[in-house]
């Protein structure tokens, strides 16, 4: 299943919540206002905005896109996220981000094969 996040007490795909946060930012709302409206911390809003921008245009962050492509290739080869992390020498948060970003590049509906 897709990565989900709780917003206003309801589980929703992270991509949808990121898109909503970006829309609110486009209306001129601050991170604090977006967080209050969506019942999320300002730090979470910051991450969601970064994600939304990447989801719209993966080429906007070449390093992140390279890792996402590597994760997609590892997934196709049957690797787990943990093996990908080890092979790439990444921290767990960075490998998790790349693993979920691989879905943006190659939507597969697969789970996080830890």
C-alpha positions in Angstrom: 0.0 0.0 0.0 1.0 3.6 -0.5 2.6 5.6 2.3 -0.2 7.1 4.3 -0.3 10.0 6.7 -2.9 11.1 9.2 -4.3 14.5 8.5 -7.2 15.8 10.5 -7.6 12.3 12.0 -8.0 10.6 8.6 -5.5 8.4 6.9 -4.7 9.6 3.3 -1.9 9.0 0.8 1.0 11.2 1.5 1.0 12.4 -2.1 -2.6 13.8 -1.7 -1.7 15.5 1.6 1.4 17.0 0.1 -0.5 18.3 -2.8 -3.1 19.9 -0.5 -0.3 21.6 1.6 1.3 22.9 -1.6 -2.1 24.3 -2.7 -2.5 26.1 0.6 1.0 27.5 0.3 0.0 28.7 -3.2 -2.9 30.6 -1.6 -0.3 32.5 0.5 -0.6 30.6 3.7 2.4 30.2 6.0 3.7 26.8 7.1 2.2 27.4 10.6 -1.2 28.3 9.1 -1.1 25.2 6.9 -0.2 23.0 9.9 -3.0 24.4 11.9 -5.5 24.0 9.2 -4.4 20.4 8.5 -3.7 19.4 12.1 0.0 18.8 11.4 3.2 20.1 12.9 5.1 22.9 11.1 8.0 20.4 10.6 5.7 17.9 8.9 4.3 20.7 6.6 7.9 21.6 5.6 8.6 18.0 4.6 5.3 17.7 2.8 6.0 20.9 0.8 9.4 19.5 -0.2 7.8 16.2 -1.2 5.0 17.9 -3.2 7.5 19.9 -5.2 9.5 16.8 -6.0 6.3 14.8 -6.9 5.3 17.5 -9.4 8.8 17.7 -10.9 11.3 15.0 -9.9 14.0 16.8 -12.1 13.8 19.7 -9.7 16.0 17.8 -7.2 18.6 15.8 -9.2 20.2 14.1 -6.2 16.9 13.0 -4.9 15.8 11.8 -8.3 19.0 9.8 -8.7 18.4 8.0 -5.4 14.7 7.4 -6.4 15.8 5.8 -9.7 18.4 3.7 -7.9 15.6 2.5 -5.4 13.3 1.7 -8.3 16.0 -0.4 -10.0 16.8 -2.1 -6.7 13.1 -2.9 -6.2 12.8 -4.3 -9.8 15.8 -6.5 -8.9 14.0 -7.8 -5.9 16.0 -6.0 -3.2 14.4 -4.9 0.1 14.6 -1.4 1.4 17.1 -2.5 4.0 19.4 -4.1 1.4 19.1 -0.9 -0.7 20.1 1.1 2.3 23.1 -1.0 3.0 24.2 -1.2 -0.7 23.9 2.6 -1.1 25.4 3.4 2.3 22.4 5.6 3.2 20.8 6.5 6.5 17.5 4.8 7.2 15.5 8.1 6.7 17.3 8.8 3.4 16.8 5.2 2.1 13.1 5.4 3.2 12.6 8.6 1.3 14.2 7.2 -1.8 12.2 4.0 -1.5 8.9 5.9 -1.4 10.1 8.3 -4.1 10.5 5.3 -6.4 6.7 5.1 -6.4 6.6 8.6 -7.8 8.8 7.5 -10.7 7.3 4.1 -11.1 4.0 3.6 -9.4 3.7 0.0 -8.5 1.4 -0.4 -5.6 4.0 -2.5 -3.9 4.7 -2.4 -0.2 7.8 -1.3 1.6 9.4 -4.8 1.4 11.4 -4.4 4.6 
